[in-house]
Amino acid sequence: MSERTVFQSMAQRHVVSVVPTATVYTAACVMTRANCGSVLIIDTTNTLLGIVTERDLMTRVIAKALDPATATVADIMTRNPHCVVPETRVADAVLIMIERGFRHLPIVTEAKKILGVFSVRDAMPKEVQAAEGMAEFNEQVNDALG
């Protein structure tokens, strides 16, 4: 049996997005209605510009006392987020998330079509453990190499 891909493992198969001029409040409402932890920021040509996550709302809005009714997602988004192709193995995606410290990976085809977001919640515990083992191994190798 071959390992699952990020596209096969996605809980939600639709793109949750807003335009860069949307307010933070609007983005939070969109995320709440979709029951997801992130929203993609796309332009009118469906080009991925950035991502806003629940953590961004906490650290870039609430902690900085920004007004969500006036701040735009362009003000707080992570620009040019790291993306993976739909064929990426789940363990590889989890490893990327562990090493880079984030929980959401946009899935984009080679032709730049946005398919959605892979969340760490979409990964099975076995794959998370495998990725943690690979991350620990990589850290040990880096330590040994100086």
Secondary structure, 3 states (H helix, E strand, C coil): CCCCEHHHHCCCCCCCEECCCCEHHHHHHHHHHHCCCEEEEECCCCCEEEEEEHHHHHHHHHCCCCCCCCCEHHHHCEECCCCECCCCEHHHHHHHHHHHCCCEEEEECCCCCEEEEEEHHHCCHHHHHHHHHHHHHHHHHHHHHC
